[in-house]
Amino acid sequence: MGSFNDEENRQFTYEEEAKCVWVHGPIIVGAGPSGLATSACLTHQGVPYVILEKTDCLASLWQRRTYDRLKLHLPKQFCELPLLGFPHDFPKYPTKNQFISYMESYASHFQILPRFKQSVQTAEFDHRLGFWRVKTQDCEYISRWLVVATGENAEPSIPEVSGIDKFKGPVVHTSLYKSGSEFKNHRVLVIGCGNSGMEVSLDLCRHNAIPHLVVRNTVHVLPREMFGFSTFGIAMSLLKWFSVRLVDKFLLLVANFTLGKTERIGLRRPKTGPIELKNFTGKTPVLDVGALSQIKSGKIKVMEGVKEITRSGAKFMDGQEKEFDSIILATGYKSNVPTWLKGSEVFTKDGMPKTPFPNGWKADKGLYTVGFTRRGLLGTASDAVKIAGDIGEQWRTMKDCNNISCNSHVILLKEA
């Protein structure tokens, strides 16, 4: 591996080639919340960096792939990025547009300037040189460090549903859904019963559509608040004193009291408690914001798993067959890391770090991951601070070594 001085001397060679850039600090892939948080923390550590973003804007998932009525599911104090909180006048649960404005202000405050329209084709560690080589469509970036910040929600997850290509009406993933106003008076099949599926069904109701929600598996539904406080906040406080299983029992006791037995309306609960299930599988409980009352009133119809999509509707596992005008896939997102990170055994085939939280943020050879904790923005903030601290320590050591080397040369010259 070359010395720090050697890297400095090589910089002009790379820049002369125009399509090859030496990056003094880390290369960060992704300018969403994970990339922004890491950039801010690196700035705080005095470490330079380059952040690459394939689209032409910050936080493209939030700006381009979210529905209009979206709000943060958790109170803002659990969704802040490091070193700069939300404005005090923001509500408890900021809207989509408020969260976007917060991220834009965050980037401005820390002078984060991503290189937009840089779609990473491959990133691979060069064992001969001892550096990471990151290639986009028109440039190659080289650095000691690579931070994978594309997160666990990089691309829409599109399931294989038998017969869906035969359907005559529109089939839309929630990444393209904006408002129920486009589906007025439509009979809509919503496939997926997570937070997105529930909220989209509620939005469809409010625009006089007729949603049918497919509930194939078990699902935990909890009230967003208990006793006037955030359910998530209560759970986090209780976990400081009690075991996960005991806290789960408490949450389910209160949920059954406030929401009723969800099994009676077709929403079977898993045998594993909501927090334990989240920690083990990453499956998030649904925080109810009004969909449950619409299910109880019959305005949202709960359906069993889809057996087959037909030209005009769907056949279900329980033998029913219904006609629909539109289908919405509320099937979530997935990591895209396996498509571009080459030669690394750090990630699973699903694009998630093999090492679980809280130790998945750091791998070997200068590779780091942020936004893969399955613990939302709170997990992202935690990893960003750790990554920047670790790289910052290495950066200062390198600078100190470089200064010692320079001083030694001066002393030798004076003696000569």
C-alpha positions as a Python dict, from the first residue, in 0.01 Angstrom:
ca = {
    (1, 'M'): (0, 0, 0),
    (2, 'G'): (133, 345, -92),
    (3, 'S'): (210, 613, 166),
    (4, 'F'): (-3, 920, 224),
    (5, 'N'): (256, 1131, 39),
    (6, 'D'): (243, 894, -256),
    (7, 'E'): (-134, 940, -275),
    (8, 'E'): (-96, 1319, -271),
    (9, 'N'): (156, 1300, -558),
    (10, 'R'): (-70, 1075, -762),
    (11, 'Q'): (-367, 1312, -742),
    (12, 'F'): (-262, 1527, -1040),
    (13, 'T'): (-231, 1212, -1253),
    (14, 'Y'): (-588, 1108, -1177),
    (15, 'E'): (-729, 1452, -1240),
    (16, 'E'): (-542, 1480, -1569),
    (17, 'E'): (-726, 1171, -1684),
    (18, 'A'): (-1049, 1363, -1614),
    (19, 'K'): (-1249, 1046, -1557),
    (20, 'C'): (-1058, 930, -1249),
    (21, 'V'): (-1070, 1119, -918),
    (22, 'W'): (-870, 1056, -601),
    (23, 'V'): (-1085, 1127, -293),
    (24, 'H'): (-886, 1224, 17),
    (25, 'G'): (-1160, 1116, 257),
    (26, 'P'): (-1431, 853, 219),
    (27, 'I'): (-1664, 799, -76),
    (28, 'I'): (-2027, 800, 40),
    (29, 'V'): (-2282, 633, -188),
    (30, 'G'): (-2631, 778, -143),
    (31, 'A'): (-2757, 1126, -49),
    (32, 'G'): (-3059, 1023, 154),
    (33, 'P'): (-3083, 1065, 534),
    (34, 'S'): (-2805, 808, 586),
    (35, 'G'): (-2560, 979, 352),
    (36, 'L'): (-2644, 1326, 484),
    (37, 'A'): (-2604, 1218, 848),
    (38, 'T'): (-2265, 1060, 776),
    (39, 'S'): (-2150, 1366, 580),
    (40, 'A'): (-2242, 1601, 864),
    (41, 'C'): (-2062, 1386, 1121),
    (42, 'L'): (-1750, 1367, 902),
    (43, 'T'): (-1753, 1747, 866),
    (44, 'H'): (-1773, 1768, 1246),
    (45, 'Q'): (-1465, 1543, 1261),
    (46, 'G'): (-1280, 1759, 1007),
    (47, 'V'): (-1273, 1484, 745),
    (48, 'P'): (-1334, 1565, 374),
    (49, 'Y'): (-1550, 1333, 163),
    (50, 'V'): (-1731, 1292, -168),
    (51, 'I'): (-2099, 1195, -168),
    (52, 'L'): (-2244, 1037, -484),
    (53, 'E'): (-2616, 1043, -564),
    (54, 'K'): (-2772, 877, -869),
    (55, 'T'): (-3069, 1117, -891),
    (56, 'D'): (-3073, 1496, -919),
    (57, 'C'): (-3193, 1570, -564),
    (58, 'L'): (-3139, 1499, -196),
    (59, 'A'): (-3345, 1223, -33),
    (60, 'S'): (-3501, 1109, -359),
    (61, 'L'): (-3710, 841, -187),
    (62, 'W'): (-3886, 1108, 17),
    (63, 'Q'): (-3912, 1358, -265),
    (64, 'R'): (-4008, 1126, -552),
    (65, 'R'): (-4150, 804, -409),
    (66, 'T'): (-4382, 891, -122),
    (67, 'Y'): (-4754, 965, -109),
    (68, 'D'): (-4889, 1309, -29),
    (69, 'R'): (-5047, 1238, 310),
    (70, 'L'): (-4735, 1072, 456),
    (71, 'K'): (-4620, 1184, 798),
    (72, 'L'): (-4342, 1049, 1018),
    (73, 'H'): (-4477, 751, 1208),
    (74, 'L'): (-4268, 837, 1513),
    (75, 'P'): (-4236, 1166, 1706),
    (76, 'K'): (-3973, 1399, 1566),
    (77, 'Q'): (-3726, 1348, 1854),
    (78, 'F'): (-3680, 990, 1736),
    (79, 'C'): (-3622, 1095, 1374),
    (80, 'E'): (-3358, 1369, 1407),
    (81, 'L'): (-3027, 1344, 1227),
    (82, 'P'): (-2709, 1403, 1432),
    (83, 'L'): (-2593, 1751, 1536),
    (84, 'L'): (-2904, 1943, 1417),
    (85, 'G'): (-3259, 1887, 1538),
    (86, 'F'): (-3595, 1975, 1385),
    (87, 'P'): (-3719, 2335, 1403),
    (88, 'H'): (-3909, 2394, 1730),
    (89, 'D'): (-4226, 2497, 1546),
    (90, 'F'): (-4256, 2163, 1364),
    (91, 'P'): (-4545, 1945, 1487),
    (92, 'K'): (-4494, 1625, 1685),
    (93, 'Y'): (-4529, 1419, 1366),
    (94, 'P'): (-4381, 1624, 1078),
    (95, 'T'): (-4534, 1592, 733),
    (96, 'K'): (-4350, 1465, 428),
    (97, 'N'): (-4281, 1819, 305),
    (98, 'Q'): (-4162, 1933, 646),
    (99, 'F'): (-3920, 1642, 666),
    (100, 'I'): (-3787, 1721, 317),
    (101, 'S'): (-3736, 2086, 413),
    (102, 'Y'): (-3553, 1970, 729),
    (103, 'M'): (-3313, 1758, 522),
    (104, 'E'): (-3251, 2043, 276),
    (105, 'S'): (-3178, 2278, 566),
    (106, 'Y'): (-2954, 2011, 719),
    (107, 'A'): (-2752, 1981, 397),
    (108, 'S'): (-2724, 2359, 371),
    (109, 'H'): (-2616, 2397, 734),
    (110, 'F'): (-2332, 2148, 697),
    (111, 'Q'): (-2250, 2260, 340),
    (112, 'I'): (-2315, 1913, 200),
    (113, 'L'): (-2281, 1923, -179),
    (114, 'P'): (-2351, 1582, -334),
    (115, 'R'): (-2235, 1498, -684),
    (116, 'F'): (-2574, 1443, -844),
    (117, 'K'): (-2653, 1215, -1139),
    (118, 'Q'): (-2366, 987, -1042),
    (119, 'S'): (-2513, 637, -1060),
    (120, 'V'): (-2270, 387, -912),
    (121, 'Q'): (-2223, 96, -1151),
    (122, 'T'): (-1965, -95, -948),
    (123, 'A'): (-1766, -55, -627),
    (124, 'E'): (-1481, -295, -563),
    (125, 'F'): (-1178, -313, -340),
    (126, 'D'): (-852, -319, -538),
    (127, 'H'): (-631, -557, -340),
    (128, 'R'): (-322, -461, -542),
    (129, 'L'): (-349, -89, -465),
    (130, 'G'): (-528, -124, -129),
    (131, 'F'): (-804, 122, -224),
    (132, 'W'): (-1174, 123, -316),
    (133, 'R'): (-1256, 188, -682),
    (134, 'V'): (-1607, 323, -737),
    (135, 'K'): (-1723, 357, -1097),
    (136, 'T'): (-2019, 565, -1209),
    (137, 'Q'): (-2149, 606, -1563),
    (138, 'D'): (-1881, 865, -1647),
    (139, 'C'): (-1616, 866, -1374),
    (140, 'E'): (-1410, 653, -1137),
    (141, 'Y'): (-1353, 756, -775),
    (142, 'I'): (-1073, 608, -563),
    (143, 'S'): (-1042, 618, -185),
    (144, 'R'): (-923, 436, 124),
    (145, 'W'): (-1280, 428, 259),
    (146, 'L'): (-1625, 345, 122),
    (147, 'V'): (-1949, 423, 306),
    (148, 'V'): (-2254, 238, 173),
    (149, 'A'): (-2543, 474, 253),
    (150, 'T'): (-2808, 358, 6),
    (151, 'G'): (-3001, 199, 292),
    (152, 'E'): (-3250, -82, 316),
    (153, 'N'): (-3517, 102, 113),
    (154, 'A'): (-3330, 177, -210),
    (155, 'E'): (-3560, 14, -466),
    (156, 'P'): (-3928, -86, -481),
    (157, 'S'): (-3987, -450, -399),
    (158, 'I'): (-4214, -597, -667),
    (159, 'P'): (-4350, -942, -580),
    (160, 'E'): (-4436, -1212, -828),
    (161, 'V'): (-4815, -1242, -833),
    (162, 'S'): (-4969, -1506, -1055),
    (163, 'G'): (-5157, -1357, -1351),
    (164, 'I'): (-5081, -993, -1275),
    (165, 'D'): (-4964, -931, -1632),
    (166, 'K'): (-5318, -1019, -1753),
    (167, 'F'): (-5489, -747, -1550),
    (168, 'K'): (-5651, -485, -1774),
    (169, 'G'): (-5637, -196, -1527),
    (170, 'P'): (-5345, 1, -1380),
    (171, 'V'): (-5100, -175, -1145),
    (172, 'V'): (-4911, 78, -931),
    (173, 'H'): (-4646, 36, -663),
    (174, 'T'): (-4680, 275, -368),
    (175, 'S'): (-4355, 438, -483),
    (176, 'L'): (-4565, 591, -764),
    (177, 'Y'): (-4884, 647, -563),
    (178, 'K'): (-4952, 1008, -467),
    (179, 'S'): (-5318, 1045, -372),
    (180, 'G'): (-5647, 859, -366),
    (181, 'S'): (-5798, 1136, -580),
    (182, 'E'): (-5681, 942, -886),
    (183, 'F'): (-5890, 641, -778),
    (184, 'K'): (-6224, 801, -695),
    (185, 'N'): (-6507, 543, -711),
    (186, 'H'): (-6257, 272, -809),
    (187, 'R'): (-6261, -75, -658),
    (188, 'V'): (-5895, -101, -558),
    (189, 'L'): (-5703, -410, -453),
    (190, 'V'): (-5422, -314, -212),
    (191, 'I'): (-5162, -591, -180),
    (192, 'G'): (-4961, -556, 141),
    (193, 'C'): (-5078, -470, 492),
    (194, 'G'): (-4783, -286, 646),
    (195, 'N'): (-4788, 82, 737),
    (196, 'S'): (-4799, 185, 369),
    (197, 'G'): (-5081, -55, 282),
    (198, 'M'): (-5288, 64, 578),
    (199, 'E'): (-5229, 433, 509),
    (200, 'V'): (-5296, 402, 135),
    (201, 'S'): (-5621, 217, 210),
    (202, 'L'): (-5721, 494, 450),
    (203, 'D'): (-5635, 759, 190),
    (204, 'L'): (-5841, 575, -72),
    (205, 'C'): (-6139, 574, 167),
    (206, 'R'): (-6115, 948, 213),
    (207, 'H'): (-6130, 993, -165),
    (208, 'N'): (-6441, 774, -205),
    (209, 'A'): (-6259, 473, -344),
    (210, 'I'): (-6341, 118, -230),
    (211, 'P'): (-6020, -45, -104),
    (212, 'H'): (-5979, -418, -48),
    (213, 'L'): (-5672, -487, 166),
    (214, 'V'): (-5491, -819, 118),
    (215, 'V'): (-5368, -961, 449),
    (216, 'R'): (-5173, -1273, 363),
    (217, 'N'): (-4969, -1308, 683),
    (218, 'T'): (-4998, -1220, 1049),
    (219, 'V'): (-4949, -855, 1148),
    (220, 'H'): (-4913, -654, 1469),
    (221, 'V'): (-5127, -340, 1482),
    (222, 'L'): (-5058, -99, 1768),
    (223, 'P'): (-5207, 240, 1849),
    (224, 'R'): (-4971, 520, 1748),
    (225, 'E'): (-5011, 664, 2099),
    (226, 'M'): (-5094, 523, 2441),
    (227, 'F'): (-5218, 745, 2723),
    (228, 'G'): (-5129, 1051, 2515),
    (229, 'F'): (-4768, 942, 2462),
    (230, 'S'): (-4595, 784, 2164),
    (231, 'T'): (-4618, 404, 2176),
    (232, 'F'): (-4262, 386, 2048),
    (233, 'G'): (-4143, 629, 2316),
    (234, 'I'): (-4314, 429, 2590),
    (235, 'A'): (-4156, 109, 2459),
    (236, 'M'): (-3808, 264, 2449),
    (237, 'S'): (-3844, 388, 2807),
    (238, 'L'): (-3970, 54, 2938),
    (239, 'L'): (-3689, -138, 2766),
    (240, 'K'): (-3439, 42, 2990),
    (241, 'W'): (-3586, -144, 3287),
    (242, 'F'): (-3767, -452, 3159),
    (243, 'S'): (-3708, -739, 2916),
    (244, 'V'): (-3830, -728, 2556),
    (245, 'R'): (-4089, -998, 2619),
    (246, 'L'): (-4231, -821, 2923),
    (247, 'V'): (-4258, -491, 2730),
    (248, 'D'): (-4424, -676, 2441),
    (249, 'K'): (-4685, -821, 2678),
    (250, 'F'): (-4760, -473, 2810),
    (251, 'L'): (-4793, -324, 2459),
    (252, 'L'): (-5028, -602, 2348),
    (253, 'L'): (-5238, -571, 2664),
    (254, 'V'): (-5291, -199, 2601),
    (255, 'A'): (-5342, -254, 2226),
    (256, 'N'): (-5611, -514, 2285),
    (257, 'F'): (-5781, -281, 2533),
    (258, 'T'): (-5777, 26, 2306),
    (259, 'L'): (-5812, -134, 1962),
    (260, 'G'): (-5991, -457, 2045),
    (261, 'K'): (-5899, -805, 1930),
    (262, 'T'): (-5776, -751, 1574),
    (263, 'E'): (-5826, -1121, 1495),
    (264, 'R'): (-6199, -1052, 1485),
    (265, 'I'): (-6155, -827, 1180),
    (266, 'G'): (-5916, -1052, 992),
    (267, 'L'): (-5584, -922, 1129),
    (268, 'R'): (-5419, -1215, 1305),
    (269, 'R'): (-5132, -1131, 1537),
    (270, 'P'): (-4799, -1318, 1521),
    (271, 'K'): (-4712, -1541, 1818),
    (272, 'T'): (-4391, -1339, 1865),
    (273, 'G'): (-4434, -996, 2026),
    (274, 'P'): (-4397, -675, 1818),
    (275, 'I'): (-4056, -560, 1945),
    (276, 'E'): (-3903, -908, 1950),
    (277, 'L'): (-4030, -966, 1596),
    (278, 'K'): (-3891, -631, 1480),
    (279, 'N'): (-3550, -705, 1630),
    (280, 'F'): (-3535, -1055, 1485),
    (281, 'T'): (-3685, -1008, 1136),
    (282, 'G'): (-3701, -631, 1079),
    (283, 'K'): (-4080, -651, 1034),
    (284, 'T'): (-4227, -327, 1169),
    (285, 'P'): (-4558, -325, 1356),
    (286, 'V'): (-4833, -114, 1202),
    (287, 'L'): (-4898, 206, 1397),
    (288, 'D'): (-5266, 280, 1345),
    (289, 'V'): (-5359, 630, 1229),
    (290, 'G'): (-5724, 559, 1148),
    (291, 'A'): (-5733, 261, 912),
    (292, 'L'): (-5854, 22, 1181),
    (293, 'S'): (-6178, 213, 1237),
    (294, 'Q'): (-6243, 204, 861),
    (295, 'I'): (-6188, -174, 862),
    (296, 'K'): (-6433, -213, 1151),
    (297, 'S'): (-6691, -2, 968),
    (298, 'G'): (-6651, -210, 652),
    (299, 'K'): (-6518, 73, 436),
    (300, 'I'): (-6187, -112, 403),
    (301, 'K'): (-6247, -477, 317),
    (302, 'V'): (-5993, -727, 449),
    (303, 'M'): (-5917, -1012, 208),
    (304, 'E'): (-5712, -1328, 242),
    (305, 'G'): (-5412, -1401, 22),
    (306, 'V'): (-5439, -1367, -353),
    (307, 'K'): (-5444, -1695, -543),
    (308, 'E'): (-5441, -1541, -890),
    (309, 'I'): (-5498, -1210, -1066),
    (310, 'T'): (-5746, -1229, -1353),
    (311, 'R'): (-5811, -992, -1641),
    (312, 'S'): (-6080, -808, -1446),
    (313, 'G'): (-5994, -880, -1081),
    (314, 'A'): (-5861, -1146, -847),
    (315, 'K'): (-5925, -1492, -709),
    (316, 'F'): (-5851, -1539, -339),
    (317, 'M'): (-5728, -1829, -128),
    (318, 'D'): (-6066, -1863, 45),
    (319, 'G'): (-6241, -1921, -288),
    (320, 'Q'): (-6381, -1571, -337),
    (321, 'E'): (-6347, -1390, -670),
    (322, 'K'): (-6391, -1015, -709),
    (323, 'E'): (-6359, -753, -981),
    (324, 'F'): (-6127, -452, -943),
    (325, 'D'): (-6048, -137, -1138),
    (326, 'S'): (-5693, -91, -1005),
    (327, 'I'): (-5423, -272, -811),
    (328, 'I'): (-5178, -104, -572),
    (329, 'L'): (-4868, -291, -457),
    (330, 'A'): (-4788, -182, -100),
    (331, 'T'): (-4504, -432, -87),
    (332, 'G'): (-4227, -209, 44),
    (333, 'Y'): (-3868, -161, -62),
    (334, 'K'): (-3541, -350, -70),
    (335, 'S'): (-3166, -290, -71),
    (336, 'N'): (-2989, -263, -407),
    (337, 'V'): (-2635, -319, -274),
    (338, 'P'): (-2582, -662, -441),
    (339, 'T'): (-2627, -502, -785),
    (340, 'W'): (-2321, -277, -751),
    (341, 'L'): (-2096, -377, -458),
    (342, 'K'): (-1865, -644, -595),
    (343, 'G'): (-1638, -896, -428),
    (344, 'S'): (-1760, -828, -76),
    (345, 'E'): (-1889, -1093, 161),
    (346, 'V'): (-2020, -837, 409),
    (347, 'F'): (-2376, -835, 270),
    (348, 'T'): (-2634, -1110, 231),
    (349, 'K'): (-2794, -1186, -106),
    (350, 'D'): (-3080, -958, 8),
    (351, 'G'): (-2840, -667, 47),
    (352, 'M'): (-2835, -649, 426),
    (353, 'P'): (-2520, -662, 643),
    (354, 'K'): (-2447, -1012, 770),
    (355, 'T'): (-2336, -872, 1105),
    (356, 'P'): (-2650, -764, 1296),
    (357, 'F'): (-2714, -438, 1480),
    (358, 'P'): (-2541, -281, 1669),
    (359, 'N'): (-2215, -400, 1509),
    (360, 'G'): (-2301, -403, 1139),
    (361, 'W'): (-2178, -49, 1070),
    (362, 'K'): (-1812, -145, 1021),
    (363, 'A'): (-1659, -414, 801),
    (364, 'D'): (-1299, -466, 691),
    (365, 'K'): (-1079, -289, 433),
    (366, 'G'): (-1232, 52, 509),
    (367, 'L'): (-1592, -50, 428),
    (368, 'Y'): (-1879, 98, 632),
    (369, 'T'): (-2258, 67, 615),
    (370, 'V'): (-2525, 310, 736),
    (371, 'G'): (-2903, 288, 712),
    (372, 'F'): (-2930, -90, 742),
    (373, 'T'): (-3016, -128, 1111),
    (374, 'R'): (-3391, -190, 1062),
    (375, 'R'): (-3433, 67, 1337),
    (376, 'G'): (-3528, 368, 1129),
    (377, 'L'): (-3365, 708, 1153),
    (378, 'L'): (-3260, 646, 1514),
    (379, 'G'): (-3040, 359, 1397),
    (380, 'T'): (-2911, 567, 1107),
    (381, 'A'): (-2803, 849, 1339),
    (382, 'S'): (-2627, 606, 1572),
    (383, 'D'): (-2429, 443, 1290),
    (384, 'A'): (-2337, 777, 1128),
    (385, 'V'): (-2177, 902, 1452),
    (386, 'K'): (-1979, 578, 1494),
    (387, 'I'): (-1858, 573, 1133),
    (388, 'A'): (-1743, 934, 1137),
    (389, 'G'): (-1568, 885, 1471),
    (390, 'D'): (-1382, 579, 1342),
    (391, 'I'): (-1275, 739, 1014),
    (392, 'G'): (-1190, 1064, 1194),
    (393, 'E'): (-949, 882, 1424),
    (394, 'Q'): (-775, 720, 1126),
    (395, 'W'): (-767, 1055, 942),
    (396, 'R'): (-596, 1234, 1230),
    (397, 'T'): (-344, 951, 1270),
    (398, 'M'): (-256, 975, 900),
    (399, 'K'): (-215, 1352, 921),
    (400, 'D'): (5, 1319, 1229),
    (401, 'C'): (222, 1061, 1054),
    (402, 'N'): (244, 1284, 749),
    (403, 'N'): (348, 1583, 963),
    (404, 'I'): (613, 1376, 1142),
    (405, 'S'): (746, 1261, 805),
    (406, 'C'): (762, 1622, 677),
    (407, 'N'): (935, 1745, 996),
    (408, 'S'): (1191, 1464, 968),
    (409, 'H'): (1274, 1576, 612),
    (410, 'V'): (1322, 1936, 734),
    (411, 'I'): (1555, 1826, 1016),
    (412, 'L'): (1762, 1617, 776),
    (413, 'L'): (1792, 1909, 535),
    (414, 'K'): (1906, 2142, 815),
    (415, 'E'): (2165, 1889, 931),
    (416, 'A'): (2288, 1853, 575),
}
